[in-house]
Amino acid sequence: MSKSLSIREDLQRKVRECSLSGSEVLRSLDKAVSKLEDFARIVQPLQEAVIKLGEDYSNIDKTLDKVRDEAQTIREGYSLIKDLQSPSDSRSHLKSIERAQVLISFFQKKPNIPDSRTLQEKLASALSLSYPICVKLIEEQIIKYNEMYGVNTIAQDNTAQIDMVNMIKELIDICKTKAPNYWQVYVKLRSSLLLKYVNSVSKPEAKVSSNSGQVIQLGQDNTSKNLVNQIKSFVRACEVEKELLQWVLGTQTVQDWLGEVTEGAFQFVSSQTETFLSKKVPITMLLEVLNAFTSSLGEIEKLLGKSVKYYTTSKLQTTLLQKSQSWYREYIQVIQTSKIDFGDFVHDMSIQLSQELKKLMHHADVLAIAKLDQSILHLVTSLIDTFRIKIKAIASKQQGLCHVFMINNLSFWINALQEYDFVGLEDVMTRVEKEMLSEIEEYSKNTWSKLLPVLSDNPTVIEMKKNGVLARWSRKAVKNKFKSFNTIFPEVFNYHKNFSIFSRDILQLLRKKNYQLIVPAYKDFLKRYLAVDFTTNKGKYVLFPIETLEPNIMNMYSHRTISTN
């Protein structure tokens, strides 16, 4: 017990000692804090002074930076004034204009900067001079573009071409309000290029040879291909120029501008067409140009709208159509009024017309446009009708020749028509074939019309006396029959034997018909009259034995396809 008491007392003593030590520490801390507070009060003004000094230094730096920036800006302004007046290239000039506009705005907001007003005035003056320079730069760029790309579309994969187009666009954007005379420069350069492009296809063609007739060659200069190429080139020029204008002007509606730029090229095409229309040219040329104008009319309307150019093109197309139709009427008139010579040949006018129709077969679509598709074969029937009318003047004197002439020309047309594909061909072919068969029948019938009665069986010619002797008048009648045959046959044979027949098939047909008409009848004639004693010298009367007559009949006529006149 006494031990535990002793421990407790010892603990209490130690607690009292610790309390005294803690109190001393706290008193020391209080003194330290008090000293720190006194030090802080002493140092605070110094800290505030240091902070203020730092702020002053910062303001000085900013002021110095500001002064340096304004000085640099002033120097830049004066430098820009020189650059605007003498640019090194298009791109730097564009940047100079943009920067000058920014600096003018800057100096307007900073009137206190030295030379602010002077710089504003000089920059504004330099800018006013820089816009005309932009026009010159546009001229330079367009000249380069024309030389490099001409009348070609803008290739999306050609970065150099697109870069040049964009440069022209940027320059134009500046000039739209500041220097509108850029448009005159653009029109001058691009329209000159387009005119040159359209004109470049105008190369003289070789002269077209003329046939002897006056129908085929109503003109000599083969200008239709040039004119067709010119109208096609004009349409292409419009398409290319429209694309470029849309790019540099930034609008889809460029018809008015396009019309102005393409004016020179169009006037050239129009003038060339007027000159072409003033001449007498073959129908094929007319149709070629008519087709080009008809095909291009819709494109011109699409590109230029229903403008003066569209209506001018439409008027020219109508004139071409009318001239094509007048050619048809003139051709018929030439056929009907021409002096036509006749012979055993295919007439030149048939040959010429067939050649013309062969050429026209390649223009079937345009014939429909010209409203000639339904009537073009009327030229053939008109020619045949003209032959028939004019042949009447010699029909009574040279009937055989007239038939041969018609047979040759009709057979020629049957052969020619088979190569055509015109509207109404079947009806014309049927008519020509029918007329030719009729001519053949008439020719065969009329050729031997005088001889056939001589060869016919006439029972009354032979009269025997009661003693079986031929009566005197009968002997005379038989002799007269032989004399008539010997006179008529060589006259007919010699007149017809050398006629030329165009078609070999018709030639064989005529020979066969002649054979069928004469040879069997002549054989019967000889058999009948040689059986009676009408003379003691029958050889005197039989001048054409069957062995001679038969091959002569089978070899009548010759073959000739064209006239040798």
VOGU-3710 file (C-alpha; in Angstrom, 3 decimals, decimal comma):
1> mskslsired> 0,000/0,000/0,000  2,743/2,295/0,978  4,426/1,440/-2,374  1,368/2,441/-4,472  1,094/5,656/-2,466  4,640/6,416/-3,230  4,041/5,888/-7,025  1,054/8,196/-7,026  2,904/10,965/-5,310  5,710/10,556/-7,748
11> lqrkvrecsl> 3,278/10,888/-10,713  1,650/14,009/-9,276  5,033/15,582/-8,859  5,964/14,898/-12,459  2,631/16,365/-13,704  3,296/19,562/-11,779  6,756/19,776/-13,338  5,353/19,275/-16,873  2,696/21,913/-16,325  5,348/24,395/-15,245
21> sgsevlrsld> 7,472/23,543/-18,372  4,416/23,916/-20,723  3,588/27,270/-19,275  7,132/28,452/-19,899  6,953/27,239/-23,539  3,652/29,006/-24,146  5,005/32,219/-22,684  8,004/31,887/-25,037  5,729/31,303/-28,034  3,621/34,311/-27,200
31> kavskledfa> 6,737/36,452/-27,087  7,864/35,036/-30,459  4,531/35,669/-32,152  4,494/39,171/-30,766  7,960/39,790/-32,232  6,870/38,361/-35,619  3,869/40,640/-35,693  6,109/43,579/-34,972  8,426/42,471/-37,837  5,502/42,059/-40,230
41> rivqplqeav> 4,348/45,562/-39,476  7,815/46,810/-40,245  8,202/44,742/-43,513  4,698/45,369/-45,049  5,487/48,822/-46,449  8,591/47,422/-48,016  6,547/44,635/-49,684  4,018/47,123/-51,009  6,849/49,218/-52,388  8,353/46,198/-54,133
51> iklgedysni> 4,981/45,249/-55,686  4,451/48,785/-56,923  7,939/48,884/-58,323  7,240/45,615/-60,253  4,039/47,063/-61,669  5,861/50,184/-62,755  8,501/48,088/-64,490  5,713/46,083/-66,296  4,000/49,257/-67,459  7,304/50,563/-68,744
61> dktldkvrde> 7,858/47,321/-70,708  4,377/47,514/-72,177  4,876/51,111/-73,102  8,160/50,307/-74,743  6,580/47,387/-76,647  3,736/49,647/-77,716  6,125/52,298/-78,922  8,149/49,684/-80,807  4,945/48,200/-82,432  3,650/51,602/-83,504
71> aqtiregysl> 7,034/52,466/-84,969  7,078/49,145/-86,844  3,509/49,762/-88,048  4,449/53,218/-89,275  7,444/51,779/-91,128  5,196/49,049/-92,595  2,740/51,714/-93,721  5,394/53,636/-95,641  6,697/50,393/-97,115  3,194/49,416/-98,248
81> ikdlqspsds> 2,796/52,759/-99,983  5,783/51,884/-102,166  4,634/48,301/-102,733  1,167/49,404/-103,795  2,632/51,703/-106,387  5,163/49,186/-107,743  4,022/45,620/-106,996  6,442/42,754/-107,584  3,709/40,265/-108,549  -0,047/39,691/-108,442
91> rshlksiera> -0,118/37,713/-105,206  1,994/40,183/-103,201  -0,108/43,041/-104,583  -3,280/41,393/-103,319  -1,690/40,977/-99,864  -0,524/44,591/-99,885  -4,032/45,850/-100,665  -5,492/43,752/-97,876  -2,851/44,932/-95,362  -3,216/48,567/-96,412
101> qvlisffqkk> -6,935/48,409/-95,747  -6,207/47,004/-92,261  -3,636/49,734/-91,499  -5,982/52,515/-92,582  -8,546/51,181/-90,145  -5,823/50,938/-87,448  -4,651/54,536/-87,880  -8,240/55,739/-87,865  -8,609/54,221/-84,390  -5,237/55,620/-83,240
111> pnipdsrtlq> -5,323/59,328/-84,150  -2,661/60,165/-81,564  0,041/58,137/-83,260  2,547/60,394/-84,969  1,902/60,775/-88,739  -1,424/58,935/-88,290  -3,405/61,287/-90,519  -0,581/61,583/-93,053  -0,264/57,824/-93,286  -4,015/57,425/-93,699
121> eklasalsls> -4,021/59,869/-96,590  -0,948/58,344/-98,264  -2,244/54,802/-97,874  -5,640/55,802/-99,256  -3,950/57,517/-102,194  -1,746/54,489/-102,811  -4,807/52,229/-102,687  -6,603/54,371/-105,235  -3,635/53,911/-107,544  -3,390/50,190/-106,782
131> ypicvkliee> -6,808/49,361/-108,284  -5,865/50,365/-111,840  -2,727/48,306/-111,296  -5,059/45,381/-110,535  -6,575/45,896/-113,971  -3,119/45,627/-115,523  -2,451/42,515/-113,474  -5,746/41,045/-114,689  -4,610/41,762/-118,230  -1,298/40,013/-117,592
141> qiikynemyg> -2,972/37,005/-115,994  -5,545/36,630/-118,783  -2,849/36,884/-121,447  -0,937/34,108/-119,679  -4,103/32,071/-119,254  -5,008/32,444/-122,934  -1,523/31,351/-123,968  -1,464/28,356/-121,650  -5,052/27,082/-121,715  -6,779/28,829/-124,629
151> vntiaqdnta> -10,334/27,570/-125,209  -10,205/24,607/-122,834  -12,333/23,693/-119,871  -10,975/24,009/-116,349  -9,351/20,700/-115,383  -10,087/19,927/-111,744  -6,800/18,063/-111,363  -4,725/20,893/-112,842  -3,713/22,875/-109,758  -1,722/25,402/-111,792
161> qidmvnmike> -4,735/26,236/-113,965  -7,085/26,470/-110,983  -4,567/28,657/-109,113  -4,403/31,049/-112,077  -8,201/31,166/-112,337  -8,477/31,895/-108,613  -5,893/34,661/-108,958  -7,963/36,261/-111,744  -11,049/35,877/-109,551  -9,411/37,643/-106,586
171> lidicktkap> -8,217/40,496/-108,766  -11,680/40,816/-110,306  -13,311/40,812/-106,871  -11,267/43,909/-106,016  -11,933/45,591/-109,335  -15,692/44,973/-109,374  -16,346/48,104/-107,301  -12,994/49,902/-107,369  -11,973/49,615/-111,045  -14,884/48,473/-113,224
181> nywqvyvklr> -12,880/49,065/-116,399  -11,400/45,581/-115,772  -14,364/44,252/-117,751  -13,281/46,016/-120,934  -9,857/44,397/-120,577  -11,405/40,978/-119,992  -13,763/41,309/-122,959  -10,987/42,525/-125,240  -8,654/39,632/-124,456  -11,122/36,764/-124,197
191> sslllkyvns> -13,322/37,824/-127,115  -10,220/38,155/-129,285  -9,199/34,624/-128,331  -12,674/33,206/-129,038  -12,811/34,948/-132,413  -9,398/33,553/-133,305  -10,518/30,090/-132,199  -13,659/30,139/-134,349  -11,790/31,683/-137,268  -9,025/29,082/-137,081
201> vskpeakvss> -11,240/26,417/-138,685  -11,756/28,576/-141,796  -9,343/26,980/-144,189  -9,995/27,023/-147,943  -11,163/23,720/-149,358  -10,313/22,267/-152,749  -12,620/23,222/-155,590  -15,496/20,867/-156,302  -15,417/19,568/-159,875  -18,504/20,235/-161,934
211> nsgqviqlgq> -20,416/17,873/-164,183  -21,652/19,048/-167,537  -25,159/19,721/-166,245  -26,229/22,904/-164,545  -28,193/21,191/-161,794  -25,488/19,526/-159,731  -23,102/22,413/-159,408  -25,019/25,489/-158,426  -21,818/26,737/-156,761  -18,106/26,015/-156,605
221> dntsknlvnq> -16,655/26,886/-153,170  -16,854/24,008/-150,750  -17,324/26,127/-147,634  -19,983/24,085/-145,868  -17,541/22,026/-143,774  -15,794/25,191/-142,635  -19,088/26,802/-141,709  -20,263/23,684/-139,861  -16,999/23,653/-137,906  -17,364/27,353/-137,156
231> iksfvracev> -20,844/27,042/-135,653  -19,723/24,013/-133,620  -16,620/25,900/-132,491  -18,768/28,857/-131,479  -20,956/26,657/-129,275  -17,877/25,121/-127,659  -16,383/28,579/-127,120  -19,593/29,619/-125,345  -19,490/26,537/-123,108  -15,855/27,061/-122,120
241> ekellqwvlg> -16,306/30,789/-121,569  -19,424/30,282/-119,485  -17,512/27,976/-117,151  -14,692/30,493/-116,766  -17,095/33,395/-116,165  -18,999/31,428/-113,544  -15,719/30,700/-111,795  -14,224/34,197/-111,781  -17,481/36,117/-111,319  -18,972/33,720/-108,802
251> tqtvqdwlge> -22,435/33,520/-110,299  -24,485/31,034/-112,273  -26,190/33,745/-114,304  -23,656/34,980/-116,821  -25,701/35,122/-120,016  -25,332/38,889/-120,492  -21,564/38,822/-119,871  -21,209/35,711/-122,017  -23,086/37,406/-124,836  -20,700/40,354/-124,736
261> vtegafqfvs> -17,525/38,240/-124,676  -18,706/36,037/-127,567  -19,998/38,911/-129,712  -16,993/39,015/-132,034  -17,000/35,271/-132,637  -20,734/35,266/-133,295  -20,537/38,165/-135,727  -17,857/36,274/-137,630  -20,002/33,119/-137,853  -23,040/35,178/-138,811
271> sqtetflskk> -21,108/37,028/-141,513  -19,690/33,800/-142,903  -23,173/32,309/-143,023  -24,586/35,335/-144,835  -21,791/35,039/-147,401  -22,532/31,333/-147,776  -26,224/32,037/-148,292  -25,451/34,630/-150,953  -23,843/31,966/-153,135  -25,354/29,165/-155,144
281> vpitmllevl> -24,118/25,985/-153,523  -24,978/22,290/-153,823  -27,902/21,043/-151,765  -25,642/18,763/-149,733  -23,745/21,812/-148,474  -26,971/23,572/-147,603  -28,176/20,545/-145,668  -24,882/20,153/-143,804  -25,033/23,760/-142,623  -28,775/23,553/-141,928
291> naftsslgei> -28,161/20,504/-139,741  -25,404/22,299/-137,830  -27,609/25,337/-137,181  -30,582/23,182/-136,186  -28,436/21,121/-133,789  -26,785/24,215/-132,308  -29,917/26,316/-131,878  -30,939/24,561/-128,656  -27,410/24,818/-127,253  -27,241/28,530/-128,028
301> ekllgksvky> -30,578/29,073/-126,283  -29,305/27,112/-123,276  -26,089/29,118/-123,089  -27,249/32,592/-124,117  -30,974/32,434/-123,502  -33,438/33,821/-126,020  -31,069/36,632/-126,836  -30,339/38,518/-130,044  -27,838/35,808/-130,923  -30,456/33,099/-130,461
311> yttsklqttl> -32,981/34,872/-132,691  -30,293/35,642/-135,280  -29,299/31,971/-135,342  -32,949/30,978/-135,630  -33,422/33,379/-138,540  -30,342/32,016/-140,318  -31,620/28,486/-139,770  -34,944/29,440/-141,322  -33,182/31,031/-144,291  -31,140/27,865/-144,789
321> lqksqswyre> -34,326/25,813/-144,666  -36,023/28,043/-147,223  -33,002/27,956/-149,507  -32,959/24,155/-149,305  -36,600/24,089/-150,337  -35,965/26,593/-153,127  -33,194/24,329/-154,425  -35,827/21,615/-154,866  -38,152/23,956/-156,753  -35,283/25,279/-158,888
331> yiqviqtski> -34,197/21,743/-159,711  -37,658/20,845/-160,976  -37,741/24,052/-163,008  -34,347/23,273/-164,536  -35,575/19,784/-165,447  -38,750/21,072/-167,016  -37,195/23,951/-168,947  -33,902/22,434/-170,110  -33,378/21,479/-173,723  -33,102/17,703/-173,753
341> dfgdfvhdms> -31,325/15,800/-176,508  -32,406/12,216/-177,186  -30,547/9,098/-178,193  -29,926/5,499/-177,220  -28,280/6,425/-173,937  -28,941/7,253/-170,339  -29,344/11,001/-170,266  -26,829/13,136/-168,330  -29,643/14,586/-166,291  -30,596/11,099/-165,070
351> iqlsqelkkl> -26,988/10,403/-164,112  -26,588/13,754/-162,378  -29,824/13,441/-160,468  -28,960/9,927/-159,327  -25,572/11,145/-158,066  -27,292/13,953/-156,223  -29,786/11,590/-154,624  -26,979/9,290/-153,487  -25,430/12,215/-151,666  -28,774/13,166/-150,172
361> mhhadvlaia> -29,220/9,683/-148,692  -26,665/10,653/-146,036  -28,859/13,580/-144,986  -32,165/11,822/-144,345  -32,682/13,535/-140,962  -32,006/16,981/-142,400  -34,293/16,320/-145,372  -37,061/15,831/-142,823  -36,115/19,136/-141,161  -36,217/20,824/-144,567
371> kldqsilhlv> -39,560/19,072/-145,264  -38,122/17,468/-148,382  -38,215/13,839/-147,241  -41,708/13,287/-148,652  -41,029/14,944/-151,996  -37,405/14,314/-152,953  -38,300/11,380/-155,242  -40,679/13,665/-157,096  -37,555/14,873/-158,883  -37,272/11,429/-160,496
381> tslidtfrik> -40,890/11,259/-161,614  -40,707/14,860/-162,786  -37,647/14,031/-164,910  -39,370/10,971/-166,421  -42,509/12,983/-167,139  -40,373/15,696/-168,756  -38,639/13,102/-170,955  -42,004/11,751/-172,041  -43,438/15,180/-172,802  -40,441/16,432/-174,771
391> ikaiaskqqg> -39,976/13,193/-176,666  -43,292/13,681/-178,364  -41,673/16,192/-180,725  -39,667/13,432/-182,418  -41,890/10,452/-181,652  -43,511/10,324/-185,097  -40,180/10,370/-186,946  -38,005/8,301/-184,587  -40,445/6,195/-182,653  -38,005/3,343/-182,052
401> lchvfminnl> -35,325/5,682/-180,760  -37,825/7,320/-178,420  -38,761/3,943/-176,935  -35,121/2,911/-176,529  -34,339/6,261/-174,861  -37,180/5,797/-172,381  -36,287/2,128/-171,774  -32,678/3,046/-171,042  -33,551/5,837/-168,636  -36,307/3,872/-166,927
411> sfwinalqey> -34,075/0,811/-166,485  -31,326/3,101/-165,202  -33,714/4,473/-162,583  -34,887/1,007/-161,562  -31,269/0,140/-160,902  -30,562/3,449/-159,124  -33,684/3,444/-156,946  -32,680/0,140/-155,399  -29,823/1,930/-153,651  -32,028/4,594/-152,060
421> dfvgledvmt> -34,040/4,691/-148,883  -36,294/7,693/-149,299  -39,879/8,075/-148,171  -42,277/6,918/-150,919  -39,611/4,810/-152,647  -41,874/1,780/-153,138  -44,549/3,763/-154,963  -42,019/5,385/-157,295  -40,323/2,054/-157,985  -43,660/0,458/-158,854
431> rvekemlsei> -44,509/3,272/-161,238  -41,119/3,196/-163,003  -41,206/-0,592/-163,419  -44,708/-0,442/-164,830  -43,748/2,273/-167,304  -40,644/0,383/-168,405  -42,609/-2,826/-169,120  -45,090/-0,765/-171,102  -42,251/0,841/-173,099  -40,757/-2,586/-173,868
441> eeyskntwsk> -44,067/-3,888/-175,123  -44,668/-0,805/-177,218  -41,152/-0,877/-178,609  -41,307/-4,553/-179,580  -44,715/-4,082/-181,116  -43,825/-0,952/-183,092  -40,395/-2,149/-184,187  -41,761/-4,952/-186,404  -45,175/-3,478/-187,085  -44,497/-3,163/-190,817
451> llpvlsdnpt> -42,898/-6,579/-191,151  -45,337/-8,744/-189,231  -48,186/-8,349/-191,759  -45,810/-9,530/-194,480  -45,023/-12,674/-192,499  -48,617/-13,375/-191,559  -50,483/-16,284/-193,105  -52,681/-15,119/-195,980  -54,437/-18,124/-197,592  -55,820/-16,026/-200,440
461> viemkkngvl> -52,334/-15,357/-201,774  -51,913/-18,914/-203,001  -54,378/-19,846/-205,726  -53,772/-22,888/-207,895  -55,121/-23,542/-211,360  -56,869/-26,782/-212,068  -53,664/-28,328/-213,362  -51,922/-27,611/-210,021  -50,006/-24,638/-211,334  -49,938/-21,454/-209,271
471> arwsrkavkn> -52,122/-18,733/-210,695  -50,297/-15,853/-212,277  -51,527/-13,206/-209,832  -50,607/-15,537/-206,952  -47,046/-15,879/-208,241  -46,867/-12,105/-208,355  -48,318/-11,808/-204,833  -45,768/-14,266/-203,398  -42,947/-12,450/-205,156  -44,224/-9,168/-203,694
481> kfksfntifp> -44,225/-10,710/-200,217  -40,579/-11,689/-200,556  -39,745/-8,298/-202,030  -41,537/-6,574/-199,132  -39,672/-8,666/-196,562  -36,347/-8,081/-198,304  -37,023/-4,341/-198,214  -38,581/-3,926/-194,764  -36,430/-6,333/-192,745  -33,012/-4,763/-193,519
491> evfnyhknfs> -34,507/-1,319/-193,062  -35,831/-2,186/-189,585  -32,922/-4,411/-188,643  -30,231/-1,938/-189,631  -32,024/0,919/-187,838  -32,383/-0,986/-184,560  -29,471/-3,408/-184,461  -26,894/-0,925/-183,145  -29,013/0,703/-180,457  -27,272/0,654/-177,074
501> ifsrdilqll> -29,193/-0,767/-174,152  -28,257/0,257/-170,608  -29,372/-2,919/-168,846  -27,972/-6,271/-169,917  -31,129/-7,933/-168,667  -33,281/-5,674/-170,835  -30,926/-6,238/-173,749  -31,449/-10,003/-173,502  -35,161/-9,524/-173,032  -35,458/-7,433/-176,198
511> rkknyqlivp> -33,431/-9,934/-178,198  -35,645/-12,719/-176,962  -38,812/-10,810/-177,840  -37,492/-10,000/-181,314  -36,583/-13,637/-181,832  -39,999/-14,790/-180,696  -41,732/-12,316/-182,976  -39,663/-12,769/-186,138  -37,811/-16,108/-186,302  -40,750/-18,521/-185,894
521> aykdflkryl> -42,916/-16,395/-188,203  -40,139/-16,203/-190,796  -39,607/-19,959/-190,664  -43,312/-20,479/-191,314  -43,141/-17,865/-194,069  -40,332/-19,704/-195,858  -41,927/-23,077/-195,347  -45,245/-21,865/-196,718  -44,100/-19,954/-199,809  -41,076/-21,937/-200,802
531> avdfttnkgk> -43,347/-24,936/-201,116  -45,011/-23,431/-204,199  -43,453/-22,727/-207,581  -43,810/-18,937/-207,722  -40,519/-18,630/-209,666  -37,851/-20,697/-211,347  -35,121/-18,779/-209,390  -36,148/-18,789/-205,736  -32,663/-17,806/-204,581  -33,263/-14,437/-206,151
541> yvlfpietle> -36,030/-13,801/-203,620  -34,675/-15,507/-200,495  -32,031/-12,933/-199,554  -32,101/-13,735/-195,821  -31,832/-17,451/-195,212  -32,851/-18,544/-191,726  -29,250/-19,527/-190,891  -28,261/-15,861/-191,325  -31,343/-14,147/-189,951  -31,571/-16,113/-186,722
551> pnimnmyshr> -28,098/-15,216/-185,264  -28,511/-11,626/-186,468  -31,721/-11,275/-184,489  -30,076/-12,806/-181,416  -27,161/-10,340/-181,589  -29,063/-7,127/-182,046  -28,110/-4,120/-179,905  -24,999/-3,273/-177,965  -24,452/-2,533/-174,290  -23,495/0,907/-173,001
561> tistn> -24,065/2,143/-169,467  -23,499/5,879/-169,901  -23,679/8,450/-172,629  -20,642/8,923/-174,850  -21,953/12,206/-176,223
//
